[in-house]
Amino acid sequence: MLARLFSIPSATPEMMSSLDDILGDGQSSNPPTVRSEQFPKGVKIDTCELIQPYEDGEYGGGEYYFGNGKTMQYLSAEDEIRPGDTVCGVTTPDTDSGDEYYMYLLLRGTPDGSVKIYEAGRQFS
C-alpha cells in the first residue's frame, strides 16, 4: 500500500510499536489489534494532501475538509500536527462511504528527505 505512495515506506518507531496493541478488553480469542483494524484487506490510499489549518491558522477542532470534497469528523492527533504535515484519506471495501473518510494516515517529512507515518487514525461513530 505505502510502497505505491512513497519509494521508501517508513513509520515512526512509536507508530510501528503500536500496530500490535490489542483493542478492547482482550478477553476474546484472537482479539483485534491496531494492525488488523487499521489495515484490513483491501486498504487503499484514496488521496493525500498537505493538512490545511482548520481556522485562524490553528489546528484542531471540528470537521476536516479535503480538497476532493470529502470530509472527516476530526484528526485525533491535532496537538501533534505541524505546518507541512500531510494527511491521506484511506478507504477499504468496508469503509468506503462516499463523501467521508473513516481512516487516515498522518505523515511528516524528515530532514533527510524521507517521509514517515506518525499516526494511523480511525473515526468511530
N, C-alpha and C positions, 0 to 999 in steps of 0.2 A: 504494500500500500504506500508506504512512505518513499520507497525507492523510486517510484514514478514521479514523486513530487520533488525530491531532492536527491542529488547524486550521492551524498553520504548521509543516510538517515542517522539521527542521533537523538538522545534524550538526556536530560539531566540525571545524575545519579539518584536523586530523590524520586523523580518520576519513575525510573526503572525499578527501584526498590518497592514502590507502592503497587506495582502491577499484580503481585501475588497476594495482596491483602484480601482477606476473606470479608465478604459483605454480609450483613445480617448478623444473627447470633451464632452462626457456625454450628448449630445443632443438627442440621440435616447432613446426610451423607453427600459427598461431593458438592459442598456449598459453592455458590457463585463467588468469583473473585473480580477484582477491578479489571483484570485482563479479559475474562470471559464476558463480562457485561459491556465493557467499553469497546472491545474489538471482536465482536462475534463474526461469524462467517458472513461474507458479503459487504464488509465495511468499504465505503468509498468516500474519498475526499471530494466534495462537490465544488467548493470554491475556497480560495484563500485571499485575504486582503489585509492591508495594514489596519490595525484597530483604530477606529475613529473615536475621538473623545465623545462622551455622551452629551455633555452640555457644559458651557463655560470653561472648556479646557480640562475638565475633571473627568476621571474615570470613575465608574461606579454608578449605582442607581438602577434604574429600571431596564426596560426592553432595549436590546441592541438591534440595530438595523443594518443589514448587509447591503452592499451596492447592487446586488442582484434582486433586491426586493424581499428577500426572506428575512425572518426575524428570529431572535432568541429571547427567552424571558430575562436572562441576565448572564453575566460572566462571573463565575464563582471566585475567581482569583483577582477580583477587581483591585485589591490592595497591592498586588504584585505587578500589575500591568504598567509598562513604561512606554513612553513615546517610541515608535518604531517597531513595536511588537506586532506580530501577525496572528490573526485568528483564521482558522479553517473550519468551515461548516462541514460536518460529517453525516453521511446517511448510511443506512443499511436497508435491506428489503423490509425489515420490521419497523423501521423508524422514519421512512420517507413519507412525511406528512404534507407534502406540497409546499406550503409557504412558511414553514417553521423548521428550524434545526433543533434537534433534541440532544445532539452530541457535537462536541467541538474539540479542537486542539489549539493550544496557545503556544506560539513559537517565538524565539528570540535569537537574533544574530549574535555571534561571538566575535571577539577581536581577530581571530584567525580566519574569519570569513565563512565559517560553517554556521549551521542553524541547529538549534536544539529545541526539542519539545519540552516545555516545563509544566504543562498541565494538560490532562485529557479530562475534559468536563462533560457532564451529562445533566440534562434538565429532567427533573422529576416533577410530575404534576399530581 
